[in-house]
Amino acid sequence: MLEGRGSVAARPLRRSRRHRILAGICGGIAESYGWSPTVVRILWIVFGLLPVIPGTVLYVLLWILIPSE
């Protein structure tokens, strides 16, 4: 019925080697969803400033959990 619409990610989530500054988390998210790495980095900084979950803790956790390309 809605074939092709259910998949959000164009490719599996992996840390990027091409768009990497530190560990490639933001670049990997950007590549996975077809976004600009700069936009993802800016959003990461903005949401990292929120007091709910510290951005650095979440970044390190994703660094451990998301496999490299």
PEFENHU-V555666 format. One record per residue. RES is the residue in one small letter. SS is DSSP state (H for helix, E for strand, L for the rest). OMEGA is omega in radians with two decimals (none if undefined). Layout:
RES SS OMEGA
RES SS OMEGA
//
This chain:
m L 3.11
l L -3.09
e L 3.13
g L -3.13
r L -3.08
g L -3.11
s L -3.14
v L -3.08
a L 3.11
a L 3.13
r L -3.12
p L -3.12
l L 3.12
r L 3.03
r E -3.05
s L 3.00
r L -3.13
r L -3.07
h L -3.07
r L 2.98
i L 3.09
l L -3.10
a L 3.12
g L -3.12
i H -3.12
c H 3.09
g H 3.11
g H 3.09
i H 3.14
a H 3.13
e H -3.10
s H -3.08
y H 3.11
g L 3.14
w L 3.05
s L 3.10
p H 3.12
t H 3.12
v H 3.14
v H 3.12
r H 3.12
i H 3.09
l H 3.13
w H 3.13
i H -3.12
v H -3.13
f H 3.09
g H 3.12
l L 3.11
l L -3.06
p L -3.07
v L 3.10
i L 3.11
p L -3.08
g H -3.12
t H 3.11
v H 3.11
l H 3.13
y H 3.12
v H 3.10
l H 3.10
l H 3.11
w H -3.14
i H -3.00
l H -3.08
i L -3.13
p L 3.10
s E 3.11
e L none
//
